[in-house]
């Protein structure tokens, strides 16, 4: 892996920008600065359609066929000529055969004739319209149409190429493939696609107080939750993960872990060690190992954030408090990883408006992402703040289903105030 010249130039430029303030960075400005440093991976691989779910296309998909490939019936009924229908009166037509899906009728519908037809079956020659079976009855081989059963020519008929025409660009390079896209590709007869390789992300936690699962707890020790939350968020983004465990607050151990991670991964993520404590070695170390922009983001939770390059890898240093780490990941790292994967259209997490059912406290000067539960009551979208909002209270993320986004300049909000809400399900892949 080689560090993009664009990334290095952007880092150097931003560190000297007149509006760059590492001690007071707004959420929106930090997003813009990070975006300027990102260049997608370039490696491409060919995969089977079943392996393409969640991957990002590295090619345009142009259809070689029409979808559907032939005119067909949109429902069960009778195929006929519209010219034979008597408006406002019963119409009687002689049934001359049947057309099943996959077994077309080999003949032609003439004047005064009709054909029993089923959904998806090929429209017979001569017929231009389908009347649904609920508006008909049959007696001795004669189909009897109810008055006004047919109102227009071409009714209940699907036309060849109505969905996709031959030569049409169906998907473009940089589009992420979801379930619907896999179905579309299969409908075109496409069995393999070119996609960008998976992004490799290495992560570890720092802190002498942390222990891994399976280790008996002792005084002053806590289980490391950040790595498991990180793993879950990364899996939802479809990246290849490398969990490097817990690294002690020792300069030699931290340096070795950072260099090893940067040597094998496209992105390195750490939690803890980026604030201003006596045991926070990472800041000084990164100034020596790479080009890193340190920011104190004007947000709560999640004020400390480090972004930059270590060797050829992008680096994100997240706060140690679990809620802060998740909030920073969702607001900054998620978007960066989507761009690095090659996704062409990446937007900030979506928000919508909801009415507060309880007051929230806030001081102006930073953007806050308070946890809440959003639901529909009496046809109105309402949101209830989680009572305990501490950045160390991980249960607030589990009990909530959204962030209540309070802008930098806003203050406390009363019951009934309308606020921006960011649903957690919208923080997954796009």
C-alpha positions, 0 to 999 in steps of 0.5 A: 500500500502506498500513501496517496500523494493527494492525502499527504498534500491535503494533510500538509495544506490543512495543517497550515489553513487559516481556518484550521484550529486543532483546539476548537473544531466544529463537527461540520468543519472536521467532516470537511477536512477529513474528506479532503484527505481521503482517496479510495482504494484502487485494487479491484477483484472479480467476485461471484454475484453471491459474494458481491453483497455489500461490496462497491462496484468498480465498473459500470454495468450495461445491460446486454438484454431487455428486461423483461425480454418479451411482452407478457401478462401482468396478471391471470386472465384472458389475452385479447384484441382491444378492438374486439371489446364492446364498451359498456356491454358484455363481450363474448370471445372464443377461447382458442388455447392457453399460455403459461409462464415458460410455456407460450402459446404457439399461435395467433389471436384473431378477430373474436378470439381470446387466449387464457393467459397466466401472469408472466406468460408471453403475450400471443401474436395478435393480442394487445390487452389482458383482462383480469380473470375476476372480470370474466366467466367462461361457458363452453369455451367462450369467455364472457367479459363484464361490461367495462372490464377493459378500459384501455388498449394495452391494459395489464400488459408488460412490454419488453424492455419496460424495466431495462432496455438493451444498452442501458447503464443499470449501475455505475462505478462506485455504487454499493450492492444491496439485495435489490442490486443482486437481484437486478444483476441476476435478471440481466444474466450477470454472474460476476462483477468487478468490485473494489477489494475490501478495506483492511481495518486494524484496531486496538484499545489502549489502557492499563485498566482494560482486560479482555474477556475470559480474564478474571476481574481484579481491583481497578480493572474493567472489561474492554467493551470498545473493541467489541463495539468497534467490531460490530460497527466495522462489520456493518460497513463490510470491511476486513477487520483485524483485532489487535487486542488491548495494548498497555500504556507503554511507549514501546508497546504502543509504537510496536502496535501502531507500526505493525497495524499500519504495515498491514492495514489501510486504516488503523483505529485506536480507542483511548490515549488521545486526550491530555492525561499523563499516561497518554503517550499516543499524541507525542508518538504519532507526531514522530511516526506520522502526519497527524492532525489532532482536534478537540472537536466541539461535540459531546460526547467525543471531544478528543479525536485524532486523524492523520496518516501513520506510514501508508495507513489512515489513522483515527484515534478515538476517545476511551469512553465507550459512548464517546468512541461510538459517537465519534465513529458514527459521525466521522469514521463511518463516512471516511470508511465508505469513501475509502471503500470507493463508494461514490455517493456518501452523505452525512448520517440522515436526520429527521424532525421529532418532538421532545417528550421531556426537556434536555439540558445543553450549554451553547458552544458544541454540538451534542449527540444525546441518546434517545428513543424515537417512536410514532405516537398518535401519528406524530414522531416523538423522541424521549431522551435517555435519562443517563447521558454520561459518556461512560454509560454504554447502556444508553446506546443499547437502550436508545435507537437514535441520537438527538442532535443539538446544534452548536449554538443551541441551548437547553430545550423544553418539552414540545421542542422540535429537534433533529433526530439521527436514527441508528439504523441510518448510520449503517452502510448506504 
